[in-house]
Amino acid sequence: MRKNDIKPWVLRYEDVEEFYCSADVVICGYGGAGASAALEARRAGADVLVLERASGGGGATAMSSCEMYLGGSGGTAVQKALGLEDSTENMIAYLSECFGPNGDAEKIRLYAQGAAAHFDWAESLGVPYKREAIYERAVEPFGDESLLFTGNERAYPFNRVATPIPRGHVPSREGNQGGKVFMQALMARVEAEGVRVQADARVTALLQDDAGRVRGAVVKIEGRECAVEATRGVILSAGGFVMNSDMVADHAAHVLPYATPYGSPGDLGDGIQMGIAAGGNTVNMSEVFLSLAIYPPAKLTHGILVNAQGQRFINEDAYLARLAHYAVQQERQEVYLLVQNEDYEPSLYMERLRIAGTGDTIAEVEAEAQLPEGSLQATVAYFNRHAQQGEDPLFHKAPEWLKPLDKPPFALVSYCPREVKYPMGNERGYVMFTLGGLETLPTGEVLTAGGAVIPGLYAAGRTSAGLPRTASGYASGMSVGDATFFGRLAGKQAATR
Ligand SMILES: Cc1cc2nc3c(=O)[nH]c(=O)nc-3n(C[C@H](O)[C@H](O)[C@H](O)COP(=O)(O)OP(=O)(O)OC[C@H]3O[C@@H](n4cnc5c(N)ncnc54)[C@H](O)[C@@H]3O)c2cc1C
């Protein structure tokens, strides 16, 4: 990491001559994590000031569908109303499988223990959740349902270690407006309960005293840099760094050729850079969420994904981030979906996909797509032989998605990142956002590389390395769920120190 490459991200507290204002808890960034932290800090009795660089709060959280990954404790109110039981152990088993050695076991445990109550908190803000679920293979509800499977729960290897249960909770609102609905309700409550919010205020540095305690921040308001004192702590909740191309090049250069940034304009890594300058350690910085949206429509899952050697590399019923994680590991990121006519429909989330080959036989498709002779034919013959028995010995795709590819015509559709384009962006590639950040305790306290707590400094949301750690185990809802859940813990902790 290039520290302080543009300006000092930390200034000496002792050098400040005059403070513009003071608060017990100062929060940098008014998105999901910051607003949740503000509300809890206020409820714990602190005087709270939120500083937001944009002209209003919301951040990436308001842009999102606000799917939150929640369950455990017997089930959330929505799961229970639908007769679904979800134990905390089941959720821990699933989340632990998701992130493997990258995961933070303590954060996973606390999250699974508190997620059902976190749902009650979200609903108590006035966010509408309907007691209805959609069980199809989808990314978000097509109607106003509030519950769906949003990850790999039903796919191998996750279905071997945990009982599949839907945990994606979405505000009930048609038209993908969940994030707006949620943030409007949350910010209304934050402001009604007496938190001071200053917009158009970019935090440019932390104030740290000679003993190492963070005691405030410097903020740019109307072109003037002002010092703000924080008597109990500063919470960095400024989002991730996906919009900072230098930082992405420093930490996750491997994704640059094939990924398009997906986030808010504020995802410039300010919070992470300030935290580093104050002595904080970063972890997981090279990991990103990536998406390869071959579905919906769900029936495309009957097809098989192959690489430039005509070979399969994954069970196609995995979640779109896991598909992307493995797709980009294929040579030249060449990946194709082979489908037969009865399953073919244009993908909902991808525009104008290139058909690399068509034909009445697999040999014709293979030749037109210029795959090595015999490669795709061997793959399909092997797949078909086992699919007839409802088996997939290589990748364990679930039986409901297994059927022989023997009804022509066939098409080989290119999902190579240099060729795909999502409807919401102009650039090509799989969309991405960052999953690395400051190393924190579950309470948000920022740690040094030696594991010591930096007094007075907290971080949450994508400024920190939170619950979601890899695209291979990601499920929709893990980021907003994490940002708001651990944002609340950071707010409580900062207020009471
Ligand atoms: C289109 C889209 C859809 C998504 N859908 C989902 C979903 O359904 N579920 C899910 O879990 N995840 C989803 N994600 C990811 C998720 O939205 C984010 O990872 C998460 O909301 C981040 O929350 P946060 O509080 O860390 O950051 P944000 O909500 O982005 O808040 C950070 C705030 O800090 C401000 N800020 C930045 N720098 C400064 C500074 N120097 N001074 C002051 N303020 C500053 C920013 O302007 C911003 O308002 C989606 C992402 C996108 C882009």
The ligand as an ORCA input file, in Angstrom:
! r2SCAN-3c Opt
* xyz 0 1
  C     -25.901     -1.874     -7.472
  C     -25.439     -2.637     -6.245
  C     -26.285     -3.594     -5.704
  C     -25.888     -4.285     -4.554
  N     -26.772     -5.161     -3.984
  C     -26.446     -5.711     -2.798
  C     -27.419     -6.442     -2.064
  O     -28.592     -6.556     -2.448
  N     -27.032     -7.006     -0.884
  C     -25.754     -6.879     -0.394
  O     -25.458     -7.415      0.673
  N     -24.841     -6.143     -1.043
  C     -25.172     -5.525     -2.198
  N     -24.260     -4.730     -2.823
  C     -23.028     -4.388     -2.100
  C     -23.388     -3.436     -0.942
  O     -24.361     -2.510     -1.373
  C     -22.220     -2.674     -0.367
  O     -21.077     -3.490     -0.254
  C     -22.588     -2.139      1.029
  O     -23.821     -1.461      0.930
  C     -21.501     -1.248      1.569
  O     -21.980     -0.559      2.711
  P     -21.037      0.518      3.423
  O     -21.805      1.118      4.522
  O     -19.734     -0.095      3.714
  O     -20.753      1.598      2.287
  P     -21.737      2.655      1.629
  O     -23.166      2.301      1.814
  O     -21.251      2.868      0.239
  O     -21.475      3.973      2.485
  C     -20.230      4.634      2.466
  C     -20.483      6.132      2.523
  O     -19.267      6.792      2.851
  C     -19.167      7.990      2.090
  N     -17.767      8.400      2.052
  C     -16.751      7.860      1.348
  N     -15.604      8.513      1.608
  C     -15.895      9.487      2.505
  C     -15.130     10.504      3.161
  N     -13.822     10.631      2.941
  N     -15.755     11.357      4.006
  C     -17.092     11.241      4.237
  N     -17.866     10.308      3.632
  C     -17.272      9.436      2.795
  C     -19.759      7.580      0.748
  O     -20.130      8.704     -0.009
  C     -20.935      6.719      1.190
  O     -22.098      7.470      1.380
  C     -24.618     -4.045     -3.980
  C     -23.760     -3.106     -4.544
  C     -24.163     -2.398     -5.664
  C     -23.246     -1.357     -6.244
*
